Each structure stands twice: as C-alpha cells, then as structure tokens.
Amino acid sequence: MALIDTFPNPNKKRDYEIEITCPEFTSLCPKTGQPDFATIRITYTPNAKCIELKSLKIYLQSYRDIGSFHEDVTNKIMDDFIKSCMPKKAIIVGDFNLRGGIKTVVKVEYKKPKKN
C-alpha cells in the first residue's frame, strides 16, 4: 500500500476545511472479483499537516487490485488518512456506483479527541 505524503499546514492560525474529490476510485469486489467504481470525497480540517495530492492519488490507485467490501475500504482509507496527517476532523464518503440494482454510500467521520 502506498503512503500518503504530507506537508506543513501553512495556515495554523485558523481552522479551515479542505475538500478533495476523487471521481475515479476503483477496487475489487471480494466475492466476484469484479471492479467496483466510486467517487471518494474527503473533507478535513488540517492540524499540523496537509495531505499532498499526488501521493493521495497514488495511494487511492493502489486499491485497484485489492478485494475489499465498500464499508471496509472506506474505513481503511480513513485509518490511513488519520495516520498520515492527524487532522482535527475528517469526513470520508465512499459513493459507490450502482451495481446489481443497489447503490452504496459509506460515510466515515473522525474528530480528534480533546485533551483533558
């Protein structure tokens, strides 16, 4: 699995959101081996680091040959995203194309725990 590179947040003085849309995501159905197509939407509030987009693209392309259910792949993307940049908050939506008359949208949310 490719790593997601980061760079220092250039505007740490205020919170702001970054929205990223990846309309060409592909993974494999673990049952049939057929491709699953999706749009992955990432919205996050950076903390100390921001995601470098080329490495994110390569990371997402690495799923093309991996069999994974929609729910699992969306949560795995969130886990790797959190490890890479430790955002203040993030939402990742896997909007999977219609298949067999059923459409799946998986939404995963993360909010950095507050320190006591």
Secondary structure as GFF3:
##gff-version 3
##sequence-region A 1 116
A	DSSP	beta_strand	6	8	.	.	.	ID=ss1
A	DSSP	beta_strand	18	28	.	.	.	ID=ss2
A	DSSP	beta_strand	35	45	.	.	.	ID=ss3
A	DSSP	beta_strand	49	51	.	.	.	ID=ss4
A	DSSP	alpha_helix	53	61	.	.	.	ID=ss5
A	DSSP	three_ten_helix	62	65	.	.	.	ID=ss6
A	DSSP	alpha_helix	70	85	.	.	.	ID=ss7
A	DSSP	beta_strand	89	99	.	.	.	ID=ss8
A	DSSP	beta_strand	102	111	.	.	.	ID=ss9
###
